[in-house]
């Protein structure tokens, strides 16, 4: 069995610093920390890909989302 890796929202800041300031960039994430990762990308002036309903069915609090729209709205409300 393979291990599951989790991203750290703080790592995103270091990566963004390496980019040309004129570039547009995006982030995506999966799993229980997805909303936090997307909120951090927005805070850092990036774009995010939210609503992978096939990969994530739950909000950060563990409640089940009913649609992609629910996941996208949760991200916009978190920022």
C-alpha positions as CSV (number, residue, x, y, z in Angstrom):
1,X,0.0,0.0,0.0
2,X,1.2,3.4,-0.9
3,X,1.3,6.4,1.5
4,X,-1.0,9.4,1.2
5,X,0.7,12.7,0.9
6,X,-0.8,15.9,2.2
7,X,0.0,19.4,0.9
8,X,0.9,22.2,3.2
9,X,-0.7,25.6,2.4
10,X,2.4,27.4,3.7
11,X,4.5,25.7,1.0
12,X,2.5,27.5,-1.7
13,X,3.9,30.9,-0.6
14,X,7.5,29.7,-1.2
15,X,6.6,28.4,-4.7
16,X,4.8,31.6,-5.6
17,X,7.9,33.7,-4.7
18,X,9.8,31.8,-7.5
19,X,7.3,33.0,-10.2
20,X,7.6,36.0,-12.4
21,X,5.3,38.6,-10.8
22,X,3.6,39.2,-14.2
23,X,2.6,35.5,-14.5
24,X,-0.9,34.3,-13.8
25,X,-0.9,31.0,-11.9
26,X,-3.4,28.5,-10.5
27,X,-3.6,25.9,-7.8
28,X,-5.7,22.8,-7.2
29,X,-6.0,20.5,-4.2
30,X,-7.9,17.4,-3.2
31,X,-9.2,16.0,0.1
32,X,-10.1,17.4,3.5
33,X,-7.7,20.4,3.3
34,X,-8.9,21.4,-0.2
35,X,-10.9,24.5,0.9
36,X,-7.9,25.8,2.9
37,X,-5.5,25.3,0.0
38,X,-7.8,27.1,-2.4
39,X,-8.3,30.0,0.1
40,X,-4.5,30.3,0.4
41,X,-4.1,30.4,-3.3
42,X,-6.6,33.3,-3.6
43,X,-4.9,35.1,-0.7
44,X,-1.7,35.0,-2.7
45,X,-3.4,36.5,-5.7
46,X,-3.6,33.2,-7.6
47,X,-6.4,31.4,-9.3
48,X,-7.8,28.1,-8.1
49,X,-9.5,25.1,-9.6
50,X,-12.3,24.1,-7.3
51,X,-15.2,21.7,-7.8
52,X,-13.5,18.4,-8.6
53,X,-16.7,16.6,-7.5
54,X,-15.3,13.3,-8.7
55,X,-12.3,13.7,-6.3
56,X,-13.8,15.4,-3.3
57,X,-17.3,15.0,-2.0
58,X,-16.9,16.7,1.3
59,X,-16.6,20.2,2.8
60,X,-13.8,20.9,5.3
61,X,-16.1,20.2,8.2
62,X,-16.8,16.7,6.9
63,X,-20.4,17.4,5.6
64,X,-21.1,15.9,2.2
65,X,-21.5,18.3,-0.7
66,X,-24.5,17.9,-3.0
67,X,-22.8,19.4,-6.1
68,X,-19.8,21.1,-7.6
69,X,-21.6,24.3,-7.0
70,X,-21.6,23.7,-3.3
71,X,-17.8,23.2,-3.3
72,X,-17.2,26.4,-5.3
73,X,-19.5,28.4,-3.1
74,X,-17.7,27.2,0.0
75,X,-14.4,28.4,-1.4
76,X,-15.8,31.8,-2.3
77,X,-17.3,32.1,1.2
78,X,-13.9,31.2,2.8
79,X,-12.1,34.1,1.2
